[in-house]
Amino acid sequence: MQLRKQDKMTVNDEQENGTDETTNGDKSKISNMHLTDADKEKGNFKNFNISKQTIKKLQNRNVDFLFPVQAESYKQIYDQKDCLVQAYTGTGKTLAFSIPTVELLQKDTSFKLIRGRAPRVLILAPTRELTNQISDDFQSIVSDLSIVTIYGGKKYEDQEKSIRNGCDILVATPGRLKDIVDKGKLDLTKVKHVILDEVDRMLDMGFIDDVEEILGHIFVPNRETKPQFIVFSATMPDWVHKQTKKYMSKEFITIDLVKGNTQKTCANVEHLAVLCTYQDRAGVISSLVQIYSSNSLDGRAIVFCETKKEADELSVSHDIKAEAHVLHGDIPQDKRELVLKKFREGKYRLLITTDVAARGLDIPEVDLVIVTAPPKDVESYIHRSGRTGRAGAQGKCICLYKSNQTRDLKRVEIEAGIKFTRIEPPRTEDVLIASSADAAKALDSVTDEAKAHFRKTAEKILETCDAIDALSAALACISGTTNIVSRSLLTKKENYTTYMLSVTDEFKGPGLVFTMLRKCFGEDFDAKGNCSQVAFTKDYRNAVFDIPSELDEKLQSYWKDSPRIQMKPIKELPQLDESSRNGSRGFSRSTNGSTRGGSYAGNRHSDRSNACFKCQKEGHKSWECPEANGEQSQRKSGGNGCFKCGQNGHKSFECTETKRFSGREQSNGGCFNCGKTGHKSFDCPEPKKGRSSINANGRGGGVKRSFTGNRENGHSNGETSRKKIKFNDDDD
């Protein structure tokens, strides 16, 4: 006897994309699967105990064989063994437990399908969206079985009524299910199969107490037969093993399709990273969606934010041109389901969300995922990036990061076993090319009936305008580009132009850039305010900076290149030193990393060679350099010459030439005071220059100088002087 299935609002009323991590009903998706012929042969339906009616339902969804995770786990689950399964996201984990479970229930003829029957299968999932999707997958392959979905945001009365009608498979979130169990509205003693999907996320979200209390109603000591316990997840930390093993039998089976692979993400996903400030992220996101999710009009993109506030801000940002909707925990459940439904159907291309959409959701059209910041835990990044590259299709995951998040980005690389490809935010030219391609594709979707309504207007336009100009304007309007706003290459700010200043030696800091700008615009010009960031190439012979585009004409008309220094606007960024671009403060040549504040780039020697500062050649240090470098010293030294006369062949203490020193002349061994030979300065009978000439013992000494008080002959008189201390006769 066939019972009425539970009526509920599904995320997608049409079942063509109800496949979890397999295919969306498009056979072209299967052609993109990275499966060998041996994998397909191993997953052939004839190798498994699957009923003909289930095979037919799977084939209606264009599933012609079992994927590796399904093939590896089918027999173990069908034989009712406890299983712990770990596999990459997007590999078909939901069908891996739904197909054998349905087969077990449908072959059990001893169980009567009567009204009010208790559930035999319990599936727990961390989010409402995932429970809906799991229900859809079960619904697409069952025949006479009833499925009930329990989650928050819906009325208790409706869900309790569904339970009273009786069900075979119960899919639920832990919080709402615990409430119903505590009210005595549900009997869990008949459950024979317990499945935890995305178990790491479920326990990490704080559901561990709820899950253990629910399992306590199922795994009771006096029960004759222990229920089957199955755990699925893309990541399996040690603490998850510890929490789940106590419900498993000693002979439980571990199925690990990761098998110690250092890369924990799906192999079909390309990982990119873009340096972006917090203020510019909306414009950069819009450009990235335009470039990387515009190959076809069916493309979708998901933006994952760290907070609900950030998701709300991005969803209403005027810098994001694509129609976007927001999804997070504060959105009412009915609206959340409607948002996901329309996103699946392609009503809009951009979904801005938090981690509520990071687990298990399968939308095969998603070809781009953008993460607004490197997450604190690598598991979050693994699941977020897993929303693209589903079922073997190719996808891209782009992580935005600020200059102070470089270390967090490297941590994700190490822990996830991936390598981010650093790319620049798209240029305006790249965005326009992508926009024009999308606009051209949009013309193909216009029907003949729609064209007929615009034909007369088009004829009138062609009477006064050139055909190519008119069509170009129409394409620009379709793409939403009615005017072009330039962006800088370095900071991606609108109405800024990027320049490069080149010198023949090397930069010691951004000071030269500011000096050159003040020479062009006047001493009152706020160089640091208008030029907020200066980056340097790896050889530190080129400085790259942005200035407002309104200053271009004045700068280019005033500036004249010289053999030593040149400046020009650039269209592409050269290879920059990352430490200088990250904006860390301080320039220092010291090897111990000590810096001085007030400048940029920190320790710029982290990625440089140990070449000589004078001749730029390796193999020796600057103090060992045989070549003279007059710019490095104010003295005319030929390397090892005399500091006094500048001649080679002797040292300064051997020099016989007279040297001017602090306003007095001295010869070797002469008096510092009068410059005559034959006595030292402390025996000089002449009055001391700039000092009192009388002392207590009648010697021609003087008052010893002190910064703390008046001291005569080394003794303090207790008085503090407010007069300026004079070091020689030239002091004012």
Buried (B, 14 or more C-beta within 10 A) or exposed (E): EEBEBBEBEBBBEEBBBBBBBBBBBBEEBBEBBEBEEEBBEBBEBEBBEBEEEBBEBBEEBBBBBBBBBBBBBBBBBBEBBBBBBBBBBBBBBBBBBBBBBBBBBBEEEEEEBEEEBBBBBBBBBBBBBBBBBBBBBBBBBBEEBBBBBBBBBBEBEEBBEBBEBBBBBBBBBBBBBBBBBEEEBBBBEEBBBBBBBBBBBBBBBEBBEBBBBBBEBBBEEEEEEBBBBBBBBBBBBEEBEEBBBEBBEEEBBBBEBBEEEEBBBBEBBBBBBBBBBEEBBBBBBBBBBBBBBBBEEEBBBBBBBBEBEBBBBBBEBEBBBBEBBBBBEEBEBEEBBBBBBBBBEEEBBBBBBBBBBBBBBBBBBBBBBBBBBBBEEBBBBBBBBBBBBBBBBEBBBBBBBBBEBBEBBEBBBEBBBBEBEEEEBBBBEBBBBBBBBBBEBEEEEEEEEEEEEEEEEEEEBEEEEEEEEBBEEBBBEBBEBEEEEBBBBBBBBEEBBBBBBBBEBBBEBBBBBBEBBBEBBEEEBEBEEBBBBBBBBBBBBBBBBBBEBEBBEEBBEEBEEEEEBBBEBBEEBBEBBBBBBBBBEBBBEEEEEEBEEEBBBBBBBEEEEEBBBBBEEEEBEBEEBEEBBEEEEEEEBBEEBBBBBEEEEBEBEEBEEBBEEEEBEBBBEBBBBBBEEEBEBEEBEBBBBBBEEEBEEEBBBBBEEBEEEBBBEEEEEEEEEEEEEEEEEEEE
